[in-house]
């Protein structure tokens, strides 16, 4: 299910990597592992877990999106 996409993609701004469009849980996991700031809180862990679960069909795409947004807000990343 790596090709599953959200209805409303998220544009996230990273200090060191610029802005990236996140279209679904697979893209979110890539951002969480490759571009995320070094300070990682509980929302980061929950987003990672929920995105993996969405790819496995154990969580919905909407749940994964909501957790990713919460993690980005926790990390004080800009969202568009």
NORGIUR-V562542 format. One record per residue. N is the residue number from 0. OMEGA is omega in whole degrees, 0 to 359 (999 if undefined). D_FIRST is the distance of its C-alpha to the first C-alpha in Angstrom with 1 decimal. Layout:
# NORGIUR-V562542
n->N omega->OMEGA d_first->D_FIRST
n->N omega->OMEGA d_first->D_FIRST
This chain:
# NORGIUR-V562542
n->0 omega->181 d_first->0.0
n->1 omega->182 d_first->3.8
n->2 omega->178 d_first->5.3
n->3 omega->183 d_first->5.6
n->4 omega->173 d_first->9.3
n->5 omega->176 d_first->12.3
n->6 omega->183 d_first->15.2
n->7 omega->180 d_first->17.5
n->8 omega->182 d_first->16.7
n->9 omega->174 d_first->18.8
n->10 omega->184 d_first->21.3
n->11 omega->178 d_first->22.3
n->12 omega->177 d_first->25.5
n->13 omega->181 d_first->26.0
n->14 omega->186 d_first->29.6
n->15 omega->186 d_first->29.0
n->16 omega->181 d_first->26.0
n->17 omega->183 d_first->26.8
n->18 omega->178 d_first->24.5
n->19 omega->174 d_first->20.7
n->20 omega->181 d_first->18.5
n->21 omega->187 d_first->15.4
n->22 omega->182 d_first->13.0
n->23 omega->184 d_first->10.1
n->24 omega->178 d_first->9.3
n->25 omega->176 d_first->8.5
n->26 omega->181 d_first->11.9
n->27 omega->178 d_first->13.4
n->28 omega->178 d_first->13.0
n->29 omega->178 d_first->14.6
n->30 omega->180 d_first->17.4
n->31 omega->182 d_first->18.0
n->32 omega->188 d_first->18.5
n->33 omega->189 d_first->20.2
n->34 omega->188 d_first->22.2
n->35 omega->175 d_first->22.9
n->36 omega->184 d_first->26.6
n->37 omega->177 d_first->28.1
n->38 omega->185 d_first->28.9
n->39 omega->183 d_first->26.0
n->40 omega->182 d_first->26.6
n->41 omega->179 d_first->25.2
n->42 omega->175 d_first->22.9
n->43 omega->181 d_first->21.3
n->44 omega->180 d_first->20.7
n->45 omega->179 d_first->19.4
n->46 omega->180 d_first->17.0
n->47 omega->180 d_first->15.6
n->48 omega->182 d_first->15.3
n->49 omega->177 d_first->13.8
n->50 omega->176 d_first->11.1
n->51 omega->180 d_first->10.2
n->52 omega->178 d_first->10.6
n->53 omega->177 d_first->8.4
n->54 omega->178 d_first->5.3
n->55 omega->181 d_first->7.1
n->56 omega->180 d_first->7.9
n->57 omega->176 d_first->11.4
n->58 omega->180 d_first->12.0
n->59 omega->175 d_first->11.6
n->60 omega->180 d_first->10.6
n->61 omega->177 d_first->14.4
n->62 omega->179 d_first->15.2
n->63 omega->180 d_first->13.2
n->64 omega->181 d_first->14.9
n->65 omega->180 d_first->18.2
n->66 omega->178 d_first->18.2
n->67 omega->178 d_first->17.4
n->68 omega->179 d_first->20.3
n->69 omega->179 d_first->22.5
n->70 omega->179 d_first->22.0
n->71 omega->177 d_first->22.9
n->72 omega->177 d_first->25.9
n->73 omega->180 d_first->26.9
n->74 omega->179 d_first->26.9
n->75 omega->176 d_first->28.9
n->76 omega->178 d_first->26.7
n->77 omega->180 d_first->27.3
n->78 omega->177 d_first->24.8
n->79 omega->999 d_first->25.1
